[in-house]
Amino acid sequence: MAWVILVVAGLLEIVWSLALKHAEGLTRVWPAVLGIAVAMISLGMLSVALKELPVGSAYAIWVGIGTVGVAAVGMVFLSEPMTVSRLAFLGLIVVGIAGLKFVEG
């Protein structure tokens, strides 16, 4: 169950990061409130997952899911550059996430 909680927490990283992007430096109230609230939930879920998982791997996976997710949303929906090198390096992060999950069980 800790792995499921960790993955959901990682997916929430995507939500709060994008909400803060739309908060425009915390000048737009509702995106800022959403971003901060979801960040707190995500961090709380990470904390719960850490009861059973090693901190180094869990943190790397949590951040990795958020990183890849935000970058993907940025490329697909926010017109951010989608280059071969960017995709390759994001792919390396995915391989790292999968590898950490594999070695941790």
N, C-alpha and C positions, 0 to 999 in steps of 0.2 A: 504493500500500500504506500510505502514511503516514496517509491519511484513514481507512482501516479501523482501523488501530491507534488513532487518535485517538478514533473513535467507541466502540470497545470500552473504552478508558480512561475515557471519559465514562460509559458504562454501569456500569463498576465504581465510579464515584463514588456512584452510587445505592446499591450494595451496602454500601460501607463507611459511608456516612452512616447508613443504617438499622441497621447492626450497632452503631454507636456509640450510636444512640438506645436500643437494647435493652441496651446495656452499663451503663446507668444511672450515668453519671459514672465509668465504668471500675471499678465495684464488682462487676460480673458478669464473670468472667474470660473465658469462651469468646466471648461477643459482642465483648468488648474486643479479644481476640487476633485474631479474624476481621476486625474493623474496621480495626485497625492494619495487619495483613498485606495486606489488599486495598487499603488506601490506598497502601501502598508499591508494590504492583504497578501500580496506576493511575498513580501519579506516575512510575514507571519507564517505563511505556508512553508517557506524555506526553513524556517526555524523548527517547525514540526517535523519536516523530513530529516533534519539533522539529528533527531533523536536516534535514528537508525542507520544513517548513512555517514560515511567519512566526509568531513568538512571540505577537504580539498577537491575531491571529485564532485561532490554535490554542488559546491559553489561554481566550479568551472562549467558544469552542465547547465545550471540555472542561467548563468550569464551567457553561455553559448547559445542556448535556445533563444534568448532575448535578442542577442546580437544578430544571429542569422535571420530571425523573424522580422526584426525592424529593417534590416538591410533589404530583405526581399520585398517587404511592403513599400519601402522607399523606391525601389527600382520599378515595381509594377504599377503603383498608384501615384507616386509623387514625382515622377519623371527624373529620378536620380539616375546617374549613369550606370548602364549595365555592360560592363566590359568583361572580356574573357578573363583577365587577371583578377578582377573583383570576384567573379563567380568561382574561379579556381581557389582563391583564398577562403571564401565562404565554405566551399566544399571541404577544405582542410579542417575547418572548425567542425563541420558535421562529422567528419571521420573521427576527430578527436572526441566529440561527444559520444559517438557510438563505441569507440574504443574504451573510454572510461566506464561506460555502462557495462560493457562486456567483461572487463577485468574486475569490476565490483560485484557483478552477479545480479 
